[in-house]
Amino acid sequence: MQERILFGTDGIRGKANVYPMTVEVALALGRGLAYLVSTGRLGLSDQGHRKRIVIGKDTRLSGYCFEQAIAAGICSMGVDVMLVGPLPTPGIAFITQSMRADAGIVVSASHNAFEDNGIKIFCQDGFKLPDAIELELEQLILTKTIESIRPTGVSIGKARRIEDAVGRYIVYLKSAFPNLCTLDGMRIVLDCAHGAAYRVAPQVLQELGAEVITLGDDPDGININNKVGSLYPEAAQALVLEHKADLGIALDGDADRIKVIDEKGQIISGEILLALISIYLKEKGKLQKNAIVTTDMSNLSLDLYLRTKGVAVERVSVGDRYVVERMRQKKLNWGGEESGHLIFFDQGTTGDGMVGALLLLALLKESKKPLSEIAQLFKMVPRAIRNVPVPKKVNFDKLIRSSEVIKEIEKQLAGQGRILARYSGTENKLRVLIEGLKQDQLEEMADTLTKIMLEEINQAS
C-alpha cells in the first residue's frame, strides 16, 4: 500500500489554517471527491441522477471556512451540496444514507482542541472511504490531474441547506431504544462537550422521558472539548454526585465516542461498556456469531471475561475504521474501542456515542439495578500507558535500540503480558502500552522504553 501523505487513520487532521488543514487543501478535496463521485469511482449504483454530497461539521470556529471551501470545490465540478450544519459524525453517515446522497463529509477534529480541525468522508452506504479510494483522492488533491475540468453554465453545482437534519437524526436515534420503553424516572447528567451533539443529545433523552442535567451545551466556536466532554469527565462526575443522578454521559466533540459515569461518580471503562452490552445483546439473541471486535488497546481482561460467557473477541489495529472493516469482513454487528467508540451495525455504520448510551440505558431499565452494581464484571489486568509528543513519526524499523528493549521486555513478561508501541493515527504522538502482573515493574518498563524510543526518534528527525 502506498504511503499516506494527507490521510491518517481518521481522515485528514491538523491545526486549522496550517498545512494540510488549509482552505486550499479543502477546496482541492471537494473537487477531487466530486470527480470520484461523477466518474463512479465510489461504486455508486444510480448513475442517472444529479450527484450530491452532504457536508456537516462540529462547532469549532474554523468549520465555517472549511465547510465553504469544500462546498465551493464540489460545486465547481458540477456536483450539488447539501449543508446540514453542526451534527454528530454518525449523524452525517445517517443523513448521507437517508437522503440517498453520493457521499458525506464531516468537518471535525473529534476530541481535539478547537485550534485543530479535520475532514472525514463517508461513501453512499455510510461507511468511511476504503484505503485505496483515500489514496486515489489524495493524489487528486496533490496533483493537477483534474485542473482542466471546469463545468460552466447550468452544469455548475449548487448548494442548499437541509433544515430538518437534526429532527431526522433524533427520530433515528430514538429507534435504537426499545419500543414501548421510556426513561421515565431516570435522572441523567449529559455533557455535550460544547460540540456537535449540543442540540441532538439532550432532546433525545428528554423525549424518551428522562430528566436531563446538561453541561457543555453552549458552544461558542472556541470552547469545544475545553475541560468538558469524554476527555474531561470531572465536571460531569461532580454533577452526578450533586444531583444524585442515575448516571452521567460525556460525549466528545463530534459525539462518536462516549464516557459513562455511574451513580457513585465512578468512570466505567470502555472495556466494561463493551462487555455489558455484548452480554445484553447475546441474551437478546442479537449478537451475531456471539463475537465482537475491539482493538489492541483494550485490556486483556475483556477477552478473558467474555470467553467465560461464550463470546469470542477479534482484535485489530487501533482505529475505529479497522474495527468496522473487521466487523464487515466477519459479518459481526458489535464492536468498539476502549476509548469509547461503540459500533452497532443494527443501528448505524460508524461509532455513535448516543447509540451506545441508549443501549446501556435499555440494559439499565431492564435490570432495575444501579449501574455501579451491574458494572462489577472483572478487574483490569495491570497496565502502564505512555502518550508523548514526537517531532516526527520515524519508521520503527530504524529504531534499533528500541527494538532490542522491546524484545527484552517481552522476555521479562514471559508470556504473561503484552507490549504495544505505536504512533497515534491523528496526532504526532508515540503511544506505549505494557500489560502484565506487577504494576511497579510495568511502570519502570514503560518509562525505559519511552525514553529510549524518544531519544532515537529525536536523533532520526
C-alpha positions in Angstrom: 0.0 0.0 0.0 1.3 3.4 -1.0 2.3 5.6 2.0 -0.3 8.2 3.0 0.7 11.9 3.0 -2.6 13.6 3.9 -4.9 11.0 5.3 -4.4 9.4 8.8 -6.5 6.6 10.4 -9.5 9.0 10.6 -9.3 11.3 7.6 -7.2 14.5 7.4 -6.5 16.3 10.7 -4.2 19.1 11.9 -4.0 22.7 13.1 -6.6 24.8 11.3 -5.0 27.1 8.6 -1.7 25.2 8.8 -1.0 22.6 6.1 -2.6 20.2 5.5 -5.6 21.7 7.1 -5.9 24.7 4.8 -8.8 26.0 2.7 -6.7 25.3 -0.4 -6.5 21.6 0.5 -10.2 21.6 1.4 -11.1 23.2 -1.9 -9.0 20.6 -3.8 -10.5 17.8 -1.7 -14.0 19.0 -2.6 -13.0 19.0 -6.3 -11.4 15.6 -6.1 -14.3 13.9 -4.2 -16.8 15.4 -6.7 -14.7 14.0 -9.5 -14.7 10.5 -8.0 -18.4 10.7 -7.5 -19.1 11.9 -11.0 -16.9 9.1 -12.5 -18.5 6.4 -10.5 -15.2 5.6 -8.6 -17.2 5.1 -5.3 -19.1 2.3 -6.7 -22.4 4.1 -6.9 -25.5 2.4 -8.4 -27.7 5.0 -9.9 -25.6 6.9 -12.5 -28.6 8.8 -13.9 -29.4 11.2 -11.0 -27.7 14.6 -10.4 -24.8 13.9 -8.0 -24.9 15.4 -4.5 -22.7 15.3 -1.4 -23.7 16.0 2.2 -21.4 18.3 4.3 -21.7 18.5 8.1 -19.5 19.8 10.9 -18.9 20.2 14.6 -19.0 23.6 16.4 -15.4 24.8 16.1 -14.7 28.3 14.7 -12.7 27.1 11.7 -15.6 24.9 10.5 -17.1 27.8 8.6 -14.1 28.3 6.2 -13.6 24.6 5.6 -17.3 23.9 5.0 -17.4 26.7 2.4 -14.1 25.8 0.8 -15.2 22.1 0.4 -18.6 23.2 -0.9 -17.0 25.5 -3.5 -14.8 22.8 -4.7 -17.7 20.3 -5.1 -19.9 22.8 -6.9 -17.0 23.8 -9.2 -17.1 20.2 -10.5 -20.8 20.1 -11.3 -21.9 18.3 -8.1 -24.5 19.6 -5.7 -24.0 20.1 -2.0 -26.4 19.6 0.9 -25.3 21.5 4.0 -26.6 20.3 7.4 -24.5 22.4 9.8 -23.4 21.1 13.2 -24.4 17.4 13.6 -22.5 14.4 15.1 -20.3 12.4 12.8 -22.6 9.4 12.9 -25.5 11.7 12.1 -23.7 12.7 8.8 -23.3 9.0 8.0 -27.0 8.5 8.6 -28.1 11.6 6.6 -25.9 10.5 3.7 -27.7 7.2 3.5 -31.1 8.5 4.3 -31.1 11.2 1.6 -29.5 8.9 -1.0 -26.5 11.2 -1.3 -23.5 10.0 -3.2 -21.0 10.8 -0.3 -20.9 12.6 3.0 -18.2 14.8 4.5 -17.7 15.7 8.2 -15.6 18.8 9.1 -14.4 17.9 12.6 -11.3 17.1 14.7 -13.3 15.0 17.1 -11.9 15.2 20.6 -9.0 17.6 19.7 -8.8 21.2 20.9 -10.7 23.9 18.9 -7.4 25.1 17.2 -7.4 21.8 15.2 -9.8 20.6 12.6 -10.2 17.6 10.3 -12.1 16.1 7.4 -13.7 12.7 7.3 -15.5 11.2 4.3 -18.3 8.6 4.0 -19.4 6.6 1.0 -23.0 6.4 -0.1 -23.6 3.5 2.2 -22.5 5.4 5.3 -19.1 3.6 5.7 -15.8 5.5 5.6 -13.8 5.6 2.4 -11.7 2.5 1.7 -7.9 3.0 1.9 -7.5 2.6 -1.9 -10.0 5.4 -2.6 -8.5 7.6 0.0 -5.1 7.3 -1.7 -6.7 8.0 -5.1 -8.4 11.1 -3.6 -5.1 12.1 -2.0 -3.4 12.0 -5.4 -6.1 14.2 -6.9 -5.5 16.7 -4.2 -1.7 16.8 -4.5 -1.6 16.8 -8.3 -3.3 18.9 -11.1 -4.8 15.9 -12.8 -8.3 17.4 -12.9 -7.3 21.1 -13.0 -8.7 21.5 -16.5 -12.2 20.1 -15.7 -14.3 23.2 -15.4 -18.1 22.8 -15.9 -19.9 26.0 -17.0 -23.4 27.3 -17.2 -26.1 25.1 -15.8 -23.6 22.3 -15.2 -22.1 24.1 -12.2 -23.3 22.6 -8.9 -25.5 24.4 -6.3 -25.7 24.3 -2.5 -28.7 24.2 -0.2 -29.3 23.7 3.5 -31.1 20.7 4.9 -33.2 22.3 7.6 -34.6 19.2 9.2 -31.4 17.2 9.5 -31.4 17.4 13.3 -35.0 16.2 13.5 -34.3 13.3 11.2 -31.3 12.2 13.3 -33.3 12.5 16.6 -36.0 10.2 15.2 -33.3 7.8 14.0 -31.6 7.7 17.4 -34.8 7.1 19.3 -35.3 4.0 17.2 -32.3 2.4 18.9 -34.3 2.4 22.2 -36.8 -0.4 22.7 -40.4 0.4 21.7 -42.9 1.0 24.5 -40.0 1.6 26.9 -39.2 5.0 28.4 -36.6 6.7 30.6 -39.3 8.0 32.9 -37.9 8.3 36.4 -34.3 8.5 35.3 -32.0 11.5 36.1 -29.1 11.7 33.7 -26.2 14.2 33.5 -25.3 14.8 29.9 -22.0 16.5 28.8 -22.1 17.5 25.1 -18.5 18.9 25.1 -19.9 22.1 23.5 -19.8 20.0 20.4 -21.9 18.7 17.5 -24.5 16.9 19.8 -25.4 20.0 21.8 -28.9 20.1 20.4 -29.5 16.4 19.4 -28.4 14.6 22.6 -30.4 16.4 25.2 -33.6 16.3 23.1 -33.3 12.6 22.5 -33.1 11.8 26.2 -35.8 14.3 27.2 -38.2 13.0 24.5 -37.7 9.5 25.9 -38.8 10.7 29.4 -35.5 11.4 31.2 -34.8 14.3 33.5 -31.6 15.7 31.9 -29.0 17.9 33.6 -26.9 19.3 30.8 -23.4 20.9 30.5 -21.2 21.6 27.6 -24.3 22.6 25.6 -23.4 26.2 24.8 -20.8 26.2 22.0 -19.2 29.5 21.0 -16.7 28.2 18.4 -13.7 28.0 20.7 -14.9 26.1 23.8 -15.4 22.7 22.2 -13.7 20.0 24.3 -12.4 22.7 26.6 -12.4 20.9 30.1 -15.6 19.2 29.1 -16.6 16.0 27.3 -15.3 12.5 27.2 -11.7 13.5 27.8 -12.5 15.7 30.8 -15.3 14.0 32.7 -14.6 15.7 36.0 -17.4 18.2 35.7 -19.9 15.6 34.8 -18.7 13.4 37.7 -19.4 16.3 40.1 -22.9 16.9 38.7 -23.8 13.2 39.0 -23.0 13.4 42.7 -24.5 16.8 43.3 -27.9 15.9 41.6 -27.9 12.2 42.7 -28.2 11.2 39.1 -28.6 7.6 37.9 -25.6 8.1 35.6 -23.6 10.6 33.6 -22.9 10.5 29.9 -20.0 12.5 28.4 -19.6 12.8 24.6 -16.7 14.1 22.6 -16.7 17.0 20.1 -18.3 15.0 17.3 -20.2 12.6 19.5 -18.8 9.4 18.0 -17.4 8.3 21.4 -18.7 8.2 24.9 -17.6 8.2 28.6 -20.1 6.8 31.2 -20.1 7.7 34.9 -22.1 5.6 37.4 -24.3 6.9 40.2 -21.3 6.9 42.6 -19.3 9.2 40.3 -17.0 6.4 39.1 -16.0 6.2 35.4 -17.0 3.0 33.7 -14.2 1.8 31.4 -14.7 1.2 27.7 -14.0 -2.5 28.2 -16.8 -2.8 30.8 -19.2 -1.0 28.4 -18.2 -3.3 25.6 -18.7 -6.4 27.9 -22.0 -5.2 29.4 -23.6 -4.5 26.0 -22.1 -7.7 24.5 -23.8 -9.9 27.1 -27.0 -7.8 26.8 -27.1 -8.4 23.0 -26.2 -12.1 23.4 -29.1 -12.6 25.8 -31.4 -10.9 23.3 -30.2 -13.1 20.5 -28.9 -10.0 18.7 -25.1 -10.6 18.9 -24.1 -12.0 15.5 -21.9 -15.1 15.8 -21.5 -14.4 19.5 -18.4 -12.4 18.7 -17.2 -8.8 18.9 -14.3 -6.8 17.5 -12.0 -4.5 19.5 -8.5 -3.1 19.2 -5.1 -3.8 20.6 -5.6 -1.1 23.2 -8.4 -2.9 25.0 -7.4 -4.6 28.3 -6.8 -8.3 28.1 -9.4 -8.7 30.9 -12.1 -8.1 28.3 -11.1 -11.2 26.3 -10.7 -13.4 29.4 -14.2 -12.4 30.8 -16.1 -12.7 27.5 -14.6 -16.1 26.9 -16.3 -17.3 30.1 -19.6 -16.0 28.6 -19.2 -17.7 25.3 -18.3 -14.6 23.4 -15.2 -14.5 21.1 -13.1 -11.4 20.8 -11.4 -10.3 17.5 -8.6 -7.8 17.8 -7.4 -5.3 15.2 -5.1 -2.3 15.0 -6.2 0.9 16.8 -8.7 3.0 14.9 -12.5 2.6 14.6 -12.2 2.2 10.8 -10.3 -1.0 11.4 -12.9 -2.2 13.8 -15.6 -1.5 11.2 -13.5 -3.3 8.5 -13.2 -6.5 10.5 -16.8 -6.4 11.5 -17.8 -6.2 7.9 -15.3 -9.0 6.9 -16.6 -11.3 9.7 -20.2 -10.3 9.4 -20.4 -9.2 13.0 -22.6 -6.4 14.3 -21.0 -5.2 17.6 -17.6 -3.8 18.4 -15.6 -0.8 19.6 -12.6 0.7 21.3 -11.7 1.2 25.0 -11.7 4.9 24.2 -15.5 4.9 23.9 -16.1 4.3 20.2 -19.1 1.9 20.2 -20.3 0.5 16.9 -23.6 -1.3 16.4 -24.3 -2.3 12.8 -28.0 -2.8 13.6 -28.2 0.9 14.2 -25.5 2.6 12.1 -22.3 2.2 10.2 -19.8 4.0 12.5 -19.1 4.8 16.1 -22.1 6.6 17.8 -21.9 7.8 21.4 -25.7 8.2 21.7 -26.5 4.7 20.3 -24.1 3.3 22.8 -25.7 5.3 25.6 -29.2 4.2 24.5 -28.2 0.5 24.5 -26.8 0.9 28.0 -29.9 2.7 29.2 -32.1 0.0 27.9 -30.0 -2.6 29.8 -30.3 -0.5 33.0 -34.0 -0.1 32.7 -34.5 -3.9 32.2 -32.1 -4.8 35.0 -33.6 -2.4 37.5 -30.2 -2.2 39.2 -27.8 0.7 39.6 -25.0 0.9 37.1 -22.3 0.5 39.8 -23.8 -2.9 40.6 -24.1 -4.3 37.1 -20.7 -2.9 36.1 -18.8 -5.2 38.6 -17.7 -7.7 35.9 -14.0 -8.0 36.1 -10.8 -6.4 37.3 -8.4 -4.9 34.7 -5.1 -6.6 34.1 -2.4 -4.2 35.3 -1.0 -1.9 32.6 1.2 1.1 32.1 0.5 3.6 29.3 2.6 6.5 27.9 1.4 9.1 25.4 4.2 11.5 24.4 4.6 14.1 21.6 7.2 13.4 18.9 8.6 15.7 16.2 8.2 13.1 13.5 6.8 9.6 13.0 10.1 7.7 12.3 9.7 4.2 11.0 10.1 1.7 13.8 12.5 -0.4 11.7 15.0 2.4 12.1 14.8 2.4 16.0 17.4 -0.4 16.6 17.9 0.1 20.3 14.2 0.4 20.9 13.6 -3.0 19.1 16.2 -4.6 21.4 14.5 -3.1 24.5 11.1 -4.4 23.3 12.5 -7.9 22.9 14.0 -7.8 26.4 10.6 -6.6 27.9 8.8 -9.4 26.1 11.3 -11.9 27.6 10.7 -10.5 31.1 6.9 -10.7 30.6 7.4 -14.4 29.9 4.0 -14.8 28.1 2.1 -13.3 31.0 1.6 -9.9 29.4 2.0 -7.9 26.2 3.6 -4.8 24.8 2.3 -2.4 22.2 4.2 0.6 20.8 2.6 2.7 18.0 2.1 6.2 16.7 -1.2 7.9 17.0 -3.1 7.9 13.8 -4.4 11.5 14.3 -1.6 13.3 16.1 2.2 13.3 16.3 2.4 11.2 19.4 4.1 8.0 20.5 1.9 5.6 22.4 3.3 2.8 24.6 1.2 0.2 26.4 2.5 -2.7 28.5 0.3 -5.2 30.4 1.5 -7.8 32.9 1.3 -8.9 36.5 3.2 -6.3 38.6 2.3 -2.6 38.3 5.6 -1.2 39.5 7.5 -3.4 37.0 5.3 -2.2 34.2 5.8 1.4 35.0 9.5 1.0 35.0 9.4 -0.9 31.7 7.2 1.8 30.1 9.5 4.7 31.3 12.6 2.9 30.0 11.1 2.1 26.6 9.5 5.5 26.1 12.8 7.3 27.0 14.9 5.2 24.5 12.3 5.5 21.7 12.1 9.3 22.1 15.9 9.5 22.0 16.1 7.5 18.8 13.2 9.4 17.2 14.7 12.8 18.0 18.1 11.6 16.6 16.4 10.5 13.4 14.2 13.6 13.0 
